[in-house]
């Protein structure tokens, strides 16, 4: 969670202090298509995590007990890395359109922790799979 909350916060600090200058393109035409592409990639990463999460949770009971903690850590980091792309897309979009489409940039940044909180299995999910 620290990764998915810290990175967007750090990028937000860079944007607010103007360390990364805003782009000057209008959010139309090619820049708009890039925004659509980034939005699609964010939702694709969410769908991928949702799919993988289901498969991993279903097979969790068959994993050796000694391997379970490393599996949980690996999967959580993998999901966090997939969601981190949203923050990167927001930063790239900022360098393209800047303040002219700031709400979209902030949306990309906010999606990172929101997707993590919504889709990454918590302890209860793992424990429930052991009982089933």
N, C-alpha and C positions, 0 to 999 in steps of 0.2 A: 504494500500500500504506500510505503514511503516513496517508492519510485514513481508511482502513478499520481501522487500528490505533489511531490517535490519538483519534478521536472516541469509540469505546467506552471507552478508557482515561480520557478526560476525564469522560465521563458516570459511569463507575464511581467516580471521585474525588468527584464531586458527591454520589453516593449514599452512599458510605462516610463522608463528612464531614457528612452530613445537611444539606447546603446545600439540597437538594431534599427536603422532608419526605415520609416515606412515607404512602401513603394508608391509610385505615382500613376500607375495604370488605372484606367477606369474598369470597374467590375462588370464588364460586358465583353462580348466577343470571346477572344482566346482566354483571357483571364477568368471569365465566367466558366468556361469549359474546364479549366484547370480546377476551379472550385468544385464543380460537379464531380470531377474525377476523384478529388480528395475525399469528398463526402461519400462517394461510392466505396472507396477503399476503407474508410472508417467503418462503414456498415458491413463490409465484407470481412473485416477482421473480427467484428462482433459475431457474425454468423459462424466464422471458422472456430472461434473460441467456444461458442455454444455447442457446436457439433463435436468438437474434440472433448470438451468437458463431459458430455454424455457418455462417450466411449470410454474415457478414462475412469469415470465413476462406476460404470457397469463392471469393469474389470478389476476394480480396486481390491475386492475381497480375495481374488486369486493371487495377488502379489504377496511375496514373502514378507513376513512381519518386519524383518530388518530393513527391507527396501522401501517400506511405506513412507517414512519421513522424507527420504530423498526424492521420492516420486512427487509428494505434495509440494516440496520446495521447487523442484524442477518445473512442474506444471504451473505453479503460481508465477514464477519468473518468466516463463514462456508467455503466459497470458499478459503479464504486465508489459513485456516487450512488444507484443502485438498491439496493445492499446497505446503505447508510447508513440507510435507512428502518428496518431491523431495530433499530438503536440507538435511534432515535426511538420506535419502538413499545415498547421496553423502558423508556424513560424515562416514557412516558405510562402504561404498566402499573404502574410503581412508584408514580406519583401516585394510582392507583386502589386498588391492593391492598397496596402496600408490603411489609413484612416477612412478611406472611402467605403470600405466594407468591414469595419472593425467588429461588428456584431458577429460576422461569420468567423473571423479569426478567434474571437473569444469563445465561440461555440466549439471550435475544434479543441481549444485548450480545456474547456470544461468537460468535454466528452471523455477525456482520458480517465479521470477519477470516477466519473459516473459509470462508465462501462465496467471498470474494475469492480466497483462495489456491487453492481447488478449481476455480473456474470461469473466472477471467480468464486469457486466453491469455498465455503467456510468450513470450520471444524465440524459443525453439525451435519453437513452434507456427507463428509467423509465417514463420520461415525455411523450415520444411518446406513450407509452401504455395507458396513461391517456387520450390522445386525440383520440385514436382509438375507 
